[in-house]
């Protein structure tokens, strides 16, 4: 069992009952007497876009907004209050993850999820006064038309683990990527990655890089001196060696021949090699 997000709660189960608030109170004015016995879940004040994780394994049975009224769904989830939400059947209880980011789903209805798997991202949808995640638990045997609308304090789920906000939940590499981001990254990978026999062809950028490297190596091969067991001297290096050993009367002629053979690219490569020895 884990917390859905790793942020210390800002409002606990049972906090802020509305049954005794005057009609002039801002909560009553804005939301009405919606939680007469107190808050029906736990609020985690995480920034919008925070990965929301399944507290334990289960099956996703709802993703998105509910239509109709609270009585239109089997959990008495008020559509206008919950906003974009996830409901997961965790086996012995239902987990409700509310006020999430509209369209941020990473799962679909009917999908099996593992503990810690990202359902989507937190948000500020529905009857919310700021970015946060609202989490509720309906344990087996819950009674909707009863105390807290059948909700149970989620603390009973988390009693054996550290309080939220005291540990760091690892974030998957792709948590913050959209599907479009992944398409672009996949395209980039296909473009720049090298080929592998029987697996994939080299990308266009990888081919360009390989061609440029081959051209560079071919250029350097013409100007590099020989090295025993590694390479033979290039033709330009040989010509220079011959020039150095030639009689004085042949220097001008040989130099002209060498000058004709040195292209601009070869000259650049030669300068690079000479600078290394400087």
N, C-alpha and C positions, 0 to 999 in steps of 0.2 A: 504494500500500500504506500502511495506517495501523495503529496499535496498536488492539486492541479496546477498551481504555479507557486514559485518560491518567494512569496511576499507575505509579510506578517499581516494578519487580518486588520481591517479598519472598522469592521462591524461584525460582531459575533452573533451567534444564534441567540435569540431572545432579547437582543438589544432594542432599545427605542420603541416600546409598545405605544400604539396610537390610541388605544381605547380611552385614555384619560386626558388626551390633549384637547385644548379648547378649539373651537371652530376657527378661531383667528390664527391658529398656529400655521406656519408656512407649509408644513408637511401635510396637514389636513387640507389646506387650500389647494395644494398642488396634486396630492395623490389620494386624498380621502382617508377613511379609517381602514387602510388596506392591510395592516398587520396589528390587529387589536391586542394580541398577546406578545408581540415582539417580532423581531426579524426572523424569517423562516429559513435562513441559511447563513452562510459566511461570505463576507465580502473581502476580496483581496485587491488592494489598490495598485494594480499593475498597469504600466503604460499600455495604451492601445497598441496592438500588434504583438503582444507577448504570447509565445507559444502556450497553448492550453493543452494539458496532458491528461490522458485517462488515469484516474486514481488507481485503478486496477484493471485487469482484463475484463472483457465483456463484448457485447454486441450492440452496435449503433442502431437505434430504432427511430431516431428523429434528427434531422439536420435542417436548420433554417428557422423561419418564422412560423408560428402557429396561426391558423385562421380562426374566425369565429370568436367565441367567448371562452372563458376558462372552462365552461362545462362542455365544450366541444372536443376536448381531448381527455384521455384517461388519467391525467395527472393533475388536473385543475391548474394548469399553467396559464396564467393570464398573458395573452399574446402581446398586449400593449406594454406590459411590465417586463416580461422576460426578454423581449427583443429577439435577436438572432441567437438561437440556442442549440445545444446538443443534448440529447437524452440517450444514455447508455444503460443497457440492462447488464449490471455487473454480477448477476447470479442471485445474490441474496439481498440486493438493494438496487434501486434505480438512482443513477446520478444525473443531476440536471445542472448544466453549465450555461449560465445566462449572460446577457448583455454582450455577446461576442461580436466580432467584426463581421458585418454583412458580406458574404461572399468569400470569407477566409477559410472555408472548409478544406481539410486535408483528408476527410473520410466521407463515406456515403452510407446511406441506410442499408442495413443488412451486413455491413462489414464487421468482421471480427477484429478487435483491437487488443493489443498487448498493454500491460501496465507500462505507463510512461510514454505511450505512443501519442503523437501530436494529433489532436482532433481538429484544431484550427487555431485562430488567434483571438485574443481578447479584444474588446472594443468598448463601445459606449452607446449601444443600441437599446431601444425600449425606454422604460421609465428609469433612466439613469441620470444622475447629476454630475457624473465625471467618469473618466476611464477606470474601469475595474472589472473583475470577474465575480459573478454571484454563483455560488455553488450550493446545491441542496441535495439532501439524501432522503429517499423514501424506502425504508426497510420493509422487508416482507411482513405482511399483516397490517400495513398502514391503513388508516381510516381517514379518508379525505374530509368527510363532514365531521371533523373532530378537532382536537387541540392542534394548532399550527398546521391545519389542513393535511395532517398525516405526516408532516415532515419530522425528522429526527435530527438532533444536534450532530453535525458531521464530526464533532470531536470524538465520538465513539469509534469512528473509522480510523482516526489518526492517533489514537491513544498510545500506540506502541512505537511511534516514530517521532523524530525531532519536530518541534514547532516550525511552521512555515516561516521563512525569512531568516532562519539560522543556518541553513545549508545552501549550497550552490547546486542547482540542478543542471547537469550537462545539457548543452544545447546542440542538437544535431546540426551538421554543416548546412543542410538545406532548409533549416527552419525558417529563415528569413527570405527565402527565394520564392517568387511567384512562378507559375507555370511558364510564363513568357521568359522569365529569367533563365529557367532551366533549358528552354528551347535555344536561347541564345548561347548559353554555355555549352550545350551539346554541339551546336553548330561550330563554335570556336574550337572545341576539342577535335571535332572531325576535320577541321581546316588545318590545324597546326600539328596534329599528332602524326608521328611516323607510321609507315605501314608495317604490317606484321603478316608474314606468310600464313595463308589459311584463315586469317582473322579479319583483316580490314586493309583497304588500300590507303596509301599515304594521302594526307590532305594537301590541298593546293599550296598552302603556305609552307608546309613541310617540304614539298617538292621544290619550291622556289629556293628555300634555304639550302637544301641539299645541292641544287644546281650551282648556287652562288659559292658554296663551300668547295665544290669540285673545281669551279673555275679559279678560285683563289689558290687552291692547292696546286692546280696545273701551272699557274703563274709562278708561284714560289718554287716549284720544282725546276723552273728554268734558271733561277738565279741563286739557289742555295748551293753551297759547296758540298762536296761529297762527305759522307760520314760512314765509316766502316761498319758493316752489318746493318745499316739503317737505310741509306739511299746512295745513289750515284750522283755525281756533280751534274748540275744542270748545264745546258749549252752556253748560257750567258756566263755562268761561273767559270766554265772551261775556257771561254774566249778571253775573259779577263785574266785568267791565269797564264794563258798563252801570250797575251799582250805584255804582261809583266816580265815574261822570260824572253821576249823577242828582242833582236838587235835594235838599236836606236833608229837605224834608217828605215825600219819597217813599222815603227810605232804609228805614224800618221795614217798609213793605209789600213792597218788593222783596226785602229780606233774608228775610222769611218765605217768599216764593215760592221763593227759592233753597234755603232750608233743606228745603223739601218735596222738592225735586228731588235732593238729595244723599243717596244711600243709604250705609249703613256702608262698603261696598266703595269707593264713590267718595270718601268722606271719607278713608279710608286712603290712597288713591292721591294725593289732594290734599295730604295731609300730607307724603307722600314728596316730592312736587314742591316744596313750600314749603321743606322741609328742605334740598333741594339748593341753593336760593338763599340760605340762611342763612349 
